[in-house]
Amino acid sequence: MIKAGIDVGSTTVKGVLLDEKNNIVFKHYERHEAKQTEKVLKLLEKFEEIAGKDFHLFMTGSGGKDIADALSVKFIQEVNAVSLAVEKFHPEVNSVVELGGQDAKMIFWIEAGNVKRKITTMNDKCAGGTGATIDRIISKLKIPSEVATSICFDPSKIHPVAAKCGVFAETDINSLQKAGIPSDELLISLFNAIIIQNFAVLTRGHTLRPVVLLLGGPNTFFPALVEGWKYHLEKLWKEKGLSFDDKSVLLPTNSQYYAALGSALFGEHEESYYKGKDGLLEFSKRSVAILKAKMGERGLLKEGENLEEFRKRYSIKPFRPKEFKKGEKVKAFLGIDGGSTSTKAVLVDENGKLLATAYTLSAGNPLEDVKKVVRQLRNQIEKKGAQLQILSVGVTGYAKEMLKETIGADVAVVETVAHTISAKHFFKDVDVIVDVGGQDIKVMIMKNGEVKDFKLNTQCSAGNGYFLQSTAEKFGYKVEEFADVAFKANYVPRFNFGCAVFLEQDIVNFQRLGWQPHEIMAGLAKVLPKNIWLYVVKEPNLRKLGRRFLLQGGTQKNLAAVKAQYDFIKEKVPDAEIFVHPITGEAGAFGTAIESIRQYNGTTNFIGLDALESLDFEVKSDETTRCNFCTNRCQRTFIYVNLPEKTKRYIIAPCEKGTVTEIEDVKRVLKLLNKIKEKNPNLQEISAMKVFKSYPVKEVYEATRFGIISRKNIIEKRKSLKVGIPRVLNFYSLTPFFRGYFESIGVKNLVFSDYTSEKLVLEELKGGAIDPCFPSKVALAHVRNLIKKKPSVIFFPKIATLIPSFKDSEGSHACPTVTGTPISVKAVLTKEKDSFKENGIEFVDPILHFHDEGLLEYEMYEAFKDILKITKTENKNAIKEGFKALKQYQNEMRSLGEKVLKMLGSENRIGILVLGRPYHNDPGINHGILEELQKRGYPILTIESLPTKEEFLKKVFKERDPFKIRDVWKKAYSENTNKKVWGALYAAGHPNLAVLDLSNFRCGHDAPIYSLIEEIMEKSNTPYFTFHEIDENRPAGSIKIRVETIDYFLKDRMRKKLYTKK
């Protein structure tokens, strides 16, 4: 009998008919566009035309269960379906990688005696590394499908792209595109990022062993993606000693149908007769009413609410430019915002009065976009014979550096600052500015007219305006029609807030259940404020932020979005005053125009209107423009502007060295940079070096327990022993102790892993067993790096407690994730083969308790009594020497901190205290954020560098006991958490310190003190900024925005002389 299988996926429907010999007699693949039931019904009609009604039918896929139930046929879980097809047609395969529209999975077959054990991993909370991301970006780049499917993978053309979140990948691609990177390189970079993301998230301690089968739509339709998998797998297998040939990685025929094929194959062993379409037809009619009641909520309008009154109050009045007379000379300041999805521009007079506005959707070339909007502005002024004179130009947005260089802008302002300036111009005393743009969300929290704090989406872009726009367009509506359509819905589906890609999946599910486009659009509007406040800002208590809220950014032109935010804010703050910016879409451009007025000195660098209109330029970004002044070999963009007298070249580069092309110029740039660094010490960077250096200790040898005669041989053996220590986690505070311990008993040959870097992560961080915070996750890469250095021993203890620092703490525990990391690392490296035994290395991972010196002494003795042949007396004395070395390091850092604080006081400057954990000193963990601030003129201090001499403590803590914290933090059981609270109290009492709070994505120990630290900072009027979701993906664009924003507001504070003693 013929067997049929249908796979209803997140974006497509696939169906196959198999004959008695399992040959495919019919197959069909189609995007369902959220009409799964309709597409399945049409597919069943085709099945009936070929096979009548006498066949077995099985369903699979993320959207298949309800349809299977309606048809009274069996549903097969898709992993089982894929596995059965692979085992049937490719028994030689050991691994599968399947990428779908919104999911990704890996299947591993592992030898277990005479049988193969199957292990499956799937993406869970985020769909960043899937086909939906590829579709979205190809659509954004406007790359024809025939071009996208013909690109070849070339590792030399890879640029940094973060695929952890699909929308942030889009942001990175957007930034690269605006820097002039060609489309083929953008796609190659995207494919590479998706491969790395899936390696990092899905392998979980397993190895993709040959033969590997690549399945799913993305792998089927994009040859470059397949080539990318082959490139990375070949590198991985070379490291593991596995062979690679043409048959090691396969893309089989019909690779997109394997789930459907596998479900059909169940017909060989089970019966599931097709009973006709009636059940599905009935399901399509009755499902809506039942499920709407269960999954729905009231629409945007409450009963009796007057929509027209709301429209009148919050609709943005169309701007009407002033009429100018013939011959009139109009002097104006030009503001340009080169945003993520559009370019905006305004003209204002010397008093800040708006004269004209212009807007265009981004066409992918910032210079052409600017020419277009300036042409619009000029036409508004000159159409009746007036003459426009530009006094000064300000730029903001993603493309501001390129525009500043090429058109001669006088001011380049980071977008957070531009929006704040704009808001303050119209509303002097707002408490919160909510700016929702195309691909980003910025929330500025104000206090006394200053920005007290700001939040940017960093690891996820849920809640952005582009998602609302793209959904409307998918339903056939212009974004301008969104509100009118959404307000028609009386009842709407209730979306879960969070990942934009999963919101897309919700849309698919809701449409399958019969929700109409206008209802779905209203539901999306209602979830927008939840995404803003609960997912991005992570602040449900809006009352604590204030009561005057300003909504701005292009998304606020959508009245449905405004209504949803209005209701959400009013629910949390009933007496809130809510405003919408009068030029909400052009607010950033307006802010930068106002800033150009403030900085105007009577001259301008602007090339002129005529020169801009006729601007002839060439953008080049290829191998000839790559920087070779360091091992990173970053890609640069050269812009050649052809002027009448000559061609000028501008270079857009990731760092200062890349802005020049001659070695002498590099030396000049570095000399200048070093002068800035000398004047502004970065104690975080210094600590990361000093903590691993050797401090003087005395030797504590004695006659061994094996007798005096053996003493010489044992000491010689200790000298020859090579001990490897990973540069990770609490080694960033305790290494002087361990180094002092080992060196005092004659173990002088200590080797450390390299510092964390992008190269180390890419080469060594594959196949983690768990997905914890980045500092814990990266430990695996460090131990692999150490193995290559061939030590005799790798020492990676499970540090359970740390040295207590406070009189009233409940404990000095280390983070349990950090404590357990050596266990996870060992599990990965001994799972399939024992990498330590294979390399003749002993892995030593004792549990250690630093709160009890006697217990620590016992634990170290038990760990090394046989390896080092030490006596108990030697061990005891070595422990003491270790603590002496640690004290030397701590005193050295506090002395440096003392010098910095004295300098700040005498020069009346601001330094930045980093509230972080010891491992945030690792330059690869902190992503160079502190170095960027140092370059802008701020000395950097760490908690451990804060001086504890009485003269300092009395000034800072005054009457309170400086070593008690439980009056502000009752749950004082975690030592590094306690230190962060203490650091906040220290900064609160010091007149020259601003605070930067560093924390990692998924840090459970930091999360409870976020609001506490914020409260301490607020009460003391201390400038306070955060990076709370640091991960292995370095969102360069977001980091740059944050650093520039911090710099502007700290300098603005100094300029206004507001930085007074608290």
N, C-alpha and C positions, 0 to 999 in steps of 0.2 A: 504493500500500500504506500502511496505517496505521503511523504512527511513534510509539513510546513513549519517554518519558524519565523516569528516576527519579533524584531528588536525595536521597542519604542524608547528611543534615547531622549536626552535632554534637548537635542536640536534636530534630530533626524529620525525617520522611520526606515528600517531595513527589513526586507522580507525575502525568503528563499523557499523554493520547492525542491525537494530531493526525491529521486526515484528509489526503487528498491535497492539499487547498488550505490546509493548515496551520491549519485551524480546530480549536479545542479541543472534542473530543467527550466527554472525561471528565477530571476533575481531582480530586486527593485530597491533603489536607494533614493530617498527624497527628503529635503528639509520640510519639517512639518509646520513651521511658522506658528507654533503653539496650537495647531488644529490637529492634535493627535487622533482623536476619535474619527474625525472626518477622513484623514489620510488612511487610517487602518481600514475603514469601511471600503474605501476605493481599492485598497490593496486586496481585500478579501474578494471583491468583485472580479479582479484579475485572476486570483487563485481559482475561483469557481469556473471562469471561462476555460482554464487549462485542465483542471482536475475534477470538475464537477463539485459535488459536495462530499465526496467520499475520500477524506484524507484526515490524517492526524494533525492537530494544530497545537503548538506550544508557544507561549509568549515569554519574553524576557525584557530587560531594560528598566531604567528608572521610572518610566511612565507606563509600564506594562501591567502592573498588578491589578488595578481597577478594571482595565479593559479585559484582562484574562477572566476575572470574576464575572464580568457582564456576559462574556461569551461561554462561560462554564467550561473553560479549558484550563489546562495546567500552566501555572506560572513557574518558570525556572529562574532561580537567582542567577544574575548575569555572570558572576565569577565562575559558577558551576558550568554554565553554558559555554563560556570561552574555553575553560579548561578541557571540557569533553571534546570540543572541536580540535583543539591543539593536540590532545593525546591521540585522537583518531587519525588526523592527517599528518602530524609531525611528531611521532613518538621520540625522535632524537632530541627534541627541544628541552632545555633545562630552565629557561627563563622567558617570560613574556613581559613586554611593555605595551600597554594599551592606553592610548590617549583618546578621550572622547570630547564631546562638546563642552561639558562642564565637570568632567571627572577624569581621574587618572588612576591607573592601577598597575601593580606589578605582581606577577605570579612566579614563585620559585619552586622548582621540583628538586628536593634534596634527597640524596641517597641515604637510606636508613636500613642497613642490612640488605635484604633482597628486594626491598620495595622502595618506591619513591614517595617521600612525604611532601605534600603540597602546602605552601605558605603563601598567603595573599596579603598585600598591603594596598590601601586606598587612601586618597586624599580625604580629609574630613572637614575641617573648618573653613577652608579657603580653596577656591577653584582657580587660583592664580596661574598655575602652570598647565593650563588646558587649552583646548581648541577655541573656547570662547574668547580667550585673550588674543589669540592669533587673528580670529575673525574681526574682532573689534579694531585692532590696530591696522590691519590691511584696509579695512573700510576707511579708517581715519586718514591713512596715508594716500588713499585713492589709487592704490596699486591695482592694475588690471589682473584678474585671476591668472591669465596666461603668463604674465610676467612673474607673479608670485610663485607659480608652480614650475618655473624654468630656472630659477636662481640656483647656483651651485654654492655649497658650503665652503668657505675659505677662512680658516682660523686667523689669518693675518688681518682680517677685516672686522674683528670683533671689538665692540665698544661696550662699556659698562652699562648694563640694564638690569634692574631689579625685577625679577618675575614672581617674587613672593606674593605681590598683589597685582592683579591684572590691570587695575587702573593706574597703579604707580609705574608699571612697565610702560604703559601708554604715556605717562608723564615724562619718563626718561627718554622714550623714543621721540616725543615731541620736542624736548630740549635739544637732542642730537640733530633732529631735522632742522631746527632753527639755527643750529651751528653749521649747517651746510652739508651734513653727512648724506651721501647718496642712499636712495631707497633700498638697493640691494644689500648694502652694509647694515642698514637698520634692521632688515628682516633676518639676516644672518645673526646679528647680535641678539635679536629676540629669540630665535630658535636655540641659540647657545644658552641663553638665560633659562629658558624653559627646561632644557635638558639638565642643567645644573640643579635647578630647583627640584626636579623630580628625583634626581640622585640623592639630594640632601634629605628630602622628606620621606621618600617611599622605600629606600633600600633597608633602612632600620637594622643594620648589622649583617645583612645578607649581601652576597655578591651576585651580580648578574652574570651568570656563567654561560659560556657558549654551549649549545647554540641558542642565540637570543632571537625571538620572534617579535617583530614590530607590528602592532595591530592598531586599528581605529582610523577614523577619518583623517586627522592631521598627518599621521605617518603615511597614510595612503596617498594623499594629494600633494604633499610638499617634499619632493626629493631632497631638498637641502636639509630638512629635519632628519631624514634617514641618514644622510651623510654625516650630520653632526653626531648622532648616536654612535655611528661607526668610529668616528674620530675619538670620542671620549672613551668608548669601550676598549679600543685598541690600546690607548694609553693606560687604562686601568689594568688590563690583562698583562701588559708588559711588566708592570710593577709587581704583579702577583705570579709572574712566571707562567702565564697561560698563553697558548699559541693563538694567533689570529690569522684567518684567511678569508677568502671570498664567501665561504659558506658559514662563517661564524655568526653573522648577523643577517637575518632573512626578512624580507618583506614579501609575504606570500601573495599569490593571486587571490583576489577576493578578500583582502586583509580587513576591509571595512565591514565584512559580513559575518565575522567569526562568532559573535554572540548569537546571531540569528541561526547560523549553521549548527552551533552547539545545541540550541534549544530544539531544533528539528531532529537532531540525532537522538534525543531522548525517546523518540518514537521507536527506536530499535528495542527498547527495554520496557517502555510504558505505553499505555493507551491513553489518548486524549482526543476523542473524536470531535471533529468540527460539527457543530449543531446548527449552523446558520447564523445570520447577522441579526436576527430579531432581538436577541438579548442586548446587543450593543446599541441598536436603534432605541430601545426602551431606556437604556442607561443614559443615553445622551439627552433624553427628555426629562427624566425624573431626578437626575443627580443634582441639578442646579438647586432646586428648592431645599432639598435636605441639607446639602453642604453649605449653602449660603447662610442658613440659620446658625450653623455651627461655627463657621469661619469668618463671619462678617461683622460689621459694626456700622454705626450711623455715618452718613457721609459728612462732607465738610460743613454743611449748614445744619444747625440745630433747629428744632421745631419752632416756628415763629420768628426765626432770625431774618433780618432784613438785608438781603444781599446788596441791594442798590445803595443802602446807607454805607455798607462796608466798602463798596466800590468807590463811592464818592470820597471816603476818607483816605483810602490807601492806594487808589490807582495813581500811577505817575502821570502827571499832566504832560502832554507832548511839548517839547521845547520848541519855541518859535524864535529863531535868530533875529537879532535886531536888524532893522533896515538901515543901510548906509547910503549916503548921498553920493552922487557922481563927483569924483575929484577928492572926496574925503580921505584923509590919511589915517588908517586904523593901526594904532600901535598895540601889539598884543603879545602875550606870553603863551607859548605852545606847550601843551602837555600830551604825552603819548604813552599809552599802556599797551605793550606788546604781550597780550595775555596768552593763555594756553589754547584757547579755541577761537579767539577773535582779537582784533586790534582796534583800540579806541583812541580818539584824540579830541582835544578841546582847545579853544582859544579863550583866554580871559584878559581883561584889561588890568591896569596897574593896581586897581582896587580889589581885584579878585572877582569882578562881575563876569558871569559867563556870557561870551559873545557867540560862540558856535560850537557844535558838536559833530562828530563823525564816527562811523562804526562800519567795520567790515569783518566778515568771517575770515579766519586765517586760511590763506591759500598755500601755506607751507613755506613761503619765502618772506621773512620779516621786512626786508627792504622794499619789496614790491607792495606789501601790505601798507607800509608807512607812506609810500608814494601815493597810494590810492586814497587814504584817509586825509592826507594833507591836501590833496587835489580837491576833495569834497569841501574841506574847510575854506580853502581859497576861493572856491566857486561861490560859497555863501556870502563872502565879503565882497568879492570883485564883480559879481554878476551885473551890478548896476553902476559899475564905474568907479567904485572906491578902490583904494590901494592899500594892501596889507603889508605891514612891516613887523617882522618877528624880532622882539627885543631879547628873548632868551628862550631856551628849549630845555624841558625836563623830560626824562624818560623813565619808565618803570616796566615791570613784567619780565617774563622769561628772556626776552631778547634785548634787554636794556644795554648789556655790554657791547654787543654788536652795533646797536644803534648809536650809542654814545661815540664810538670810534668813527663810524662811517659818515654820520650826518652832522657831527660836531655838536652834540648836545652838551649843554653846560652843566646839567645836573642829572645824575643817575641815582634813583631812589628805589630801595627794595619795596616790593608791593605792599607789605604790611604797613610800612611807614606811610606810603602814599595814601592808603585807605584811611589811616588814622588822621592824617592831616586834613583830608577831605571831610571826614566826619566832624572834626572839631571846628571846621570853618562854618558849618551850618548848625551844629548842635554843640554848644560849648560845654555842657555838663552831663553828657551821657555816661552811663556806667559800663555798658557792654556794647561792643560793635560786633555784629555777626555778618561776616562777609562770605557769601556762598558764590563761588565762581564756577567756571566750567569744569575744572578738574581738581580744585582745591577748596578747602574751607579754612578760613582764618577767623578766630574769635579773639578780639582784643579786649582785655579787662582793664578798665580805666579807674584811676583813683586820683582825685584832685587835679584833673586835667592831664594827667600823665598815664602812660601805659604801664600798669602795674605788672601785668603778665599777659601772655598771649599763647594761644594753642593753635597748632597746625596739624593737619592730618599728615602722619609720617609713614606708618606701616600699612595703612589702608585708606582708600579714598571713597568709602561708602558715604553716601549723602551728597554727592556733588551734583551740580546742575546739568552737566552733560548727560548724565544718566536719564534724567527726566526728559531732556530734549530728544535723545536717541530713541527712547521708548515711544514718545509721541509720533516721531517720524516713522517708526516701525508700524504703527497703527494707521498711518496715512494722514496725520495731522501736522500742521506747522506748529512750532513751539509757541507762536503767538496765540494759537487757538486752544492751548492746553487748559487754561483756566475755565473758559466758556464750556468746554467739553466736560471737565471734571465736576463743575458745579451742578451738572445735570443728574449726578448720581445721588440717590437717596440712601443707598446701602452700598457698602464697599468692602472688599476683602481686607482682612487684617494681616498685613505683612509683618514678618519678624525683622527687626532692625539688624543691620550688619552688612556683611560683604555684598558689594554690588553684583557680583556674579551669582551669588545665591539669591539675590532679589530677582535676577533674571530667571532663575529656576522656579521661584515662586510664581512669577508671571506665567511661565509655561504650565505649572500645575493649576493655577486659577483659571486659565483659559480652557484647560482640559475639562474643568468642572462647570464651564459655561458662563463665567464672569465676562462681562462685556468690556470693550476697550475703555469707555468713559468711567466705568466703575474701577477698573484697574488703575487708571491714571489718577483718580481721586485717592485711591488707597496708597499709591506711591507718594502723593503730596503729603498725606497724613503721616507717613513714616519718616519723612524728611527731618523734622525736628528731633525725632528720637535718634536718628543717625548722627545728627549734629551734637546733641547734648549727652547722649548716653554712650555712643560708640566712639566718637572722635574726641570730644572734650572730656568725656567721662565725669560729668558733674551733674548729678540729678538735682542737687539743691541750688536752684537758680537764685533763690532769695539771698543767699550769702554774697552773690556777685553784685547785687544792686537792684534798682527798680526801673531804670530808664534804659531801654534797649533800642538800638538802632540797627535796622536791617538794610544791608546794601550788597552790592555785587549783582551781576547780570541775572542771576536766578530770581532775584526779588522783583523783577518785572512780571513774573508769573504770579498772578494774584491768588491762585490756588495754593502755591507754596507759602505765600505771605499769610493766608488765612490759617493754614495748618500751624505755622510757627506762632502766630498770634494766639491761637487757642492753647497751644502747649505752654507758652510762657505765662498766659493768664491763669492757667490751672495751677502752676507752680507759684506764681507771684500775683495774686488777685488784684493788687493795687498798682501793677506795672503800667508804665507809660511806654508805648511801642510806636516807633517812628520808622518810616521808610525814607531812605535818602532820596532827595528830589531828582538827582541825576544818577541813580543807582548803578546803571550799566557803565557809566563813564567816571565813577567815583575815583578810581585809581589815577586816571589821566588828569582829572581835576586836581587831585592832591599833589601830583608832581608839578603841575603848572603853578600852584600856590607856593610850593617849595622853591621853584625857580625865581619867583618874585622875591622871596626872602633872601636868596643868595645873589640877587642881581647886583652887579657892580658897575653897570653902565656900558659893559661890552658883552659880546657874545662870540662863541666859537662856531655858531651855526653856519653851515656852508651856503645857506640862502635858498629861497623858494625856487628860483629858476634852476639853480645848480642841482637841487634835489629832484626836480621834475625830469631833468635830463641826465640824472645820475646813471653812469654806465659802469657796471661792476661785474666782476667774475668771482665766484666762490669756488674754492678748491680745498678738498679734504681727501687725500689719498696717501699712498705710501711715501710720496715725495714731501708731504707736509708733516709726517710723523716726527715727533721730538726724539732726539737720541742723547739727551743730556743726562739721563739716568736710566736705570734698568727697567723702569715702567714702560718706556717707549710709548707715551700717550699720543693719541691722535689729536691733531690740531686743525683748526680751520683758518685758511688764509683768505682774506678778502682783498681783492685788487680793485681799487677805485680809479677809474681813468679820468683824470682831470685834464683841462686844456694844456697845462704846462708840464705835467708829469703824471705817472701812475704811482699812487700811494698804496702801500701794503699795510693791512691791519691783521694782527694775529690774535685769534681767540684760543686760549689755552687753559688747561686745568690749574696750572701753577705759574709762579713768576718766571721760573727758568724757561718755560715754553714760550714766553712772549718775545724772545729774541732768537736769532739764528747763528750768531757768531760766538765762539767760546769766550772771547774777551768780554763780550756783553754779558754773558752768563756770570762771569767772575764779578763784574760790576754789580749785577743784580744781587748775587749772593752776599757780597760785601755789605751792601746796603741792608739786606735782610738780617745779617748777623749783627749789625749795629742795633737794629730794633730789638732783636732777641736779647742782646747783652743788657740793654736798658730795662727790659721787661722779662725777668727770669721766669721760666716755666718749671715750677718745682715738681709738677707731675712727671714731666719728661726726665728731670734729674733723678727723681725717686726711682723711676723705672730702670735707670742704669745703676744707681748706687746700691739698690737692694740686692743685686746679684754679685757685688764686688766682694773681695776678701778683706776682712777686718782682722787686726792683730789679735792672736790668741796664743796662750802658752801651751806647749806640748805636755800631755798628761800620760805618757807611756808609763807602764810599770811591769813588773814581772808577771807573765801571763799565768793563767790557770794550768798551762801545759808545761810550766817550768821555765827557769831562766834560760836554759839552752835554746829553747824554741823561740825566745823573744825576738831575736834578730831576724829569723825567717818570717815570723808573723808580721813584723814591722815592714819588712821588704815587700811582703805580699800586699799589705795595705797601700803601700806607695804605688804598686802596680795596678791596684784596683781602679777601675774607671766607673764612677757613679754618675748616672744621668738623672737630671732633674728637669721636669717640664716647667717652662715659664708660664704658669697658669695659676688662677684662683688665689688662694691665700699664701702661695709662695711669694706674692708681691708684697707681703708684709713680714713673712717669717723666714725667708731664705737666709738672712744673716745668722739666725740661730742655727739652722741646719748646717750651713757652711762652717760656722765656728765649731760645731760639734764634730764634724768629719775631720776638719783640718787639725784640730787639737789631738786627735788620736792617730794622725799620720796619713789620712786619706786626702791627698792633695789634688788628685786628678778628677776634678768635677767638671762635667760637661752639661750645658744647658741647651734646651731646644731653642730654635730661632724665635724672635718676637713674632707675634701674630701679624700676618700680612695677607693681602689678597692672594698672593702667590701660594702661601702656605695653605690657606683655606681651600683654594681651587685644587691643589695637588694632593692634599692629604685628608681633607674632610669628606670622605665618602663612606657610606654604609654605617652611619651611626645607629645605635640600637634604640635610642629614645630621641625625643625632640624637645629638650629643655631650653633654658636660657642660653644665649650665645656663649658666654664665658665657660659654661659647663660643656656645651656641645663641642667647642673648639679644642678641648683637651685631647680628644682622640687624634686630631691632626698633630698636636705637639708630641704625643707619644710615638706616633709613626715617624715623625721627624727625628726623634731621638734614636729610634731603632737603627736608622741609617747611619748614625754616628758611632755605632758599635760599642756601647758601654758594656761593662760586665754586669752592672746592676742598674735597673731603673727604679728610682725611689719616688713613689707617688702615694703618700699616706692618706688615710681617711681621717682628716682633722675634724674631730667632733666638737671640741670647745677651743676657744681662743683665750688669750690672756685678758683677764677682766680689768677694766679701766675705771670703773665707777663704784663708789661706796655703797650705793643703794640698789644696784641692779639685781634682778632675780636670777640672772645667769649670764654666761658669756658664750652661748652656743654659736656654732657656725651654721650657715644655711644647710639644711639636710640634703638639698640637691647637690650642693658643693661637696658635702661630706661623702655622698654616695657616688660621685663621678668616677673615682678609680675603679669601682666595681663595674660600672657600665663600660668603661674603656677596656678593662680586662676581658669582659664577656665578648666584646666585638673581636678582639685580637686573638682570642683562643677558640672561637666558635667553630669555624670551618677547619682551621689549622692553628697550631700554637705558634704564633709569630715570635714569641719570646724564646721558646725552646729551639725553634728553627734557627735563631740567630745567636744562640748561646748566651742568652740574657736571663738574669733572674729578676722577676718583677716583685718588688717588695712594697706592700701596701698595708702597713699596720694601722690600726685605729689609734689616734693620739688625742690626749686630753691636756690642753695647755693650762687649764684652770687649776690643776693640781700637780705641782712639780714632782711629788713623790710618785704619783701614778704615771706621769710622763716618763720618768726615769725607768720605771719597770717596763713600760711599753717599748721604749727604744732599746732596752737591753734584750728583751725577748726577740725583737726584730733582727738584731745584729750580732747576738752573742756567737752564733756559729759562722756567719759570713765574715765578720771582722776578728773573731777569736778574742773578744774583749772580756776583761774582768768587770765585776760590778763596780769596783772602785774607779777604774778607767771610765766607765760609762757615766758614773755620778759626776766625776770631775769634768767630763766632756759636756755634760748638760749645763754645768755652771759656766763653762767657757762659751757655750752657745748663747746663753742669756747675756753674757758680757758683750759679745759681738753684736747682738741685737740692740743692746742699750747704746752702743757706739753709733750705730746707724740711726737710731731714733734721735739721739742728741744732735747728730750732724744735720738731720732734716729740720729739726726745730731751730737750730742756729741759723740756717738759711731762711727759714720763715721769719725769724726775728728781724733779720736784715731787711727783708722785703717790706714788712709792716712798718718799720722805722722810715724807710724810704718813702712809702706811700704817705705817711703822716707829714714828713717834712716837705714833700712836694705837693701835698693836697690832691692826690690822685686816687683813682679807683683801682683796686685789684679784684680778681675774681677767685672766690673760694669754691672749690669743687666739692660738692657733697656726693661722694661716690664710695664704692667699695674698693678695697685695695687693688683688685684686678682691673679697675677702670684706668689704672696707670699704664696698662698695656696699650701702646699706640694703635694696635690693630683692633682693640676692643672699643676704644673711644673714638675711632674713625678720624683722628686728627682734629677733632673739634677744638680742643684747647690750643693747639698750635695756631689755628686760624685766628683765634681771639688774641693770642700773644702777638701775632703779626700786626694786629690792629692797635697795639699799644697797651695791652693789659697784662700785668704780671699775674701768674697763675699760682695759687696756693692749694695744698691738699690738707685734709684733716690732720694727718700725721705731722705736717710741717708747722702747725699752729703752736707758738711758744707757750710753755706752761710755767714760765717763771712767775713769781708772785707779782712782780710789777705789771706784767701784762694781764694776768688774771684779775687783779683788783680793778683795773680800768675797765675791763670787759664785763665782768660778772658783778662788780660792785659788792653789794651785801650778801648775795646768794652764794652758797657753797658751790664752787666751780666743778666739783666732781660728784654732784648729785643731779639726777635727771628725772626721778620718778614723780616729781610734782607736775611735770608736763607729759611724761610718757610712762604710764603705769605698767605696760607689758614689756618691761625692760629685760628680756631674756636673751635677745640676739645681739651679740657684741658689735657686729658691723652696723646693725640698725641703730643701736645705742649711740655709736660714734657719729652717725649722721645727724641724730637729734642734737647731740652735744655741739657739733660743728655749726648747726643752725643757730643755737643759742649764742655761740661765740661770735658769729657774724652779726647777729642782732645787736650785740653790744659794742661792735667796732665801727667807727665812723667811716672807714675807708674800704669796706668790703661789700661787694655785690656777691650774690650766690648763684651758682649754676648747679642744679640737681641732676645728676646722671643716674639713669636706671635702665635696666634691660627689659625687653619684651618678656613677659611671663615671670617677672620677679615678684613672687608672693610675699617676700619679707619687706620689700620697699612699699608696696601698695598701701598698707595700713597707715604709713606715716606721711603720705603725700599731703593730705589736708592739714596735718599737724605742722609740718614745715612751712607750708603756705601761710598758716595762721601766725606763726612766729615771725615770719618775714613781714607780713602785713602790719602787725602791731608795732614793729620797730622801724617801719618805713624803709626797709632794706630792699634794693632792687633784686628781683628774684626771677630766674628763668629756668626752664626745664628741657631736658631731653630724656623722656621717660620710656621710650620704646626702641632702644638701640638693639639692633639685630645684626646678623651676618650681612644682610643686604645694606649697602650704604646708599641711602637715598640722597645723592649728591645735591640735587636741586633743593630739597627741603632743608638740608643742613645749611646750604649757602644762604637761603632766605632767613633762617633763624639767626645765624651768626651776624649777618648784616643788620638785622633788626636789633639785636642786642647792642651792637656797636653804635647804631644811630641813637638809641634811647639813652645809653650811658653817656655819650658825648653831649646829647641835648641836655641831660641833667647837669652836666658840668658847665655847659655854656650858659645856662640860666642860673648857675650858682645855687642850685637847689640841693646840692649834695652836702647837707649840714649834719652835725652830730645828731644822733637819734636820741 
